[in-house]
């Protein structure tokens, strides 16, 4: 579930290729994309996200993909022959360098699980890809404080938000990981306290972060919250804030990036 509004950018389909990759933590691989089409990409920062097309078949094509990914674009994509149809996944822009036309994207890699993670771990420079910019989920309303809640899949988005939010912002960021070694250096405001939380690898996402959220002191009269990650993390955080804390629904942005037991779409 999600209440994030999809924004279809004017840049349309942006073809890119892999410049290089790097394993930045034990379970996170950073893929750097490049290409002249990035000159037309408008970087908005925060948790800016996009639909990414990656090749998983020898004959996959990128020249016949839709320019938008609304209902019509999705139907056009499904009509493409399966043997030439790239896989589409949603990802966050981790960093963009317009001077070199390079864009970093962080991929969570769980060994051989899924499609995009193993692709990122094995992809070679020169591999083709393409993406469609879908805007930002972070759309704060006037509030005294901010709250960010995420699991490891939401870490790239939360990292971008902390980097770009006003330097005088105050609040908390709760980030649950299944391996403490996946912590990253973040560039948040001094007034936003980052809580790194570790759950047992055999337990479900939200096992630690949701109880911590329930006991967290939020000494502000008004709050804007952003909760993303596995579906139970995002919806559980929203449910607690709205039902138990009395936070208005419009003050909570949430998105279930994936659901336990299901392949991410």
Secondary structure, 3 states (H helix, E strand, C coil): CECCCCCCCCCCEEEEEEEEEEEEECCEEEEEEECHHHHHCCCCCCCCEEEEEECCCCCCECCCCCCCCCHHHHHHHHCCCHHHECEEEEEECCEEECCCCEEEEEEECCCCCCCHHHHHHHCCCCCEEEEEEEECCCCCCCCCEEEEEECHHHHHHHHHHHHHCCCCCCEEEEEEECCHHHCCCCCCCCCEEEEEEECCCCCCCCCCHHHHHHCCCCCCCCEEEEEEEEHHHHHHHHHHHHHHCCCCHHHEEEEEEECCCCCCC
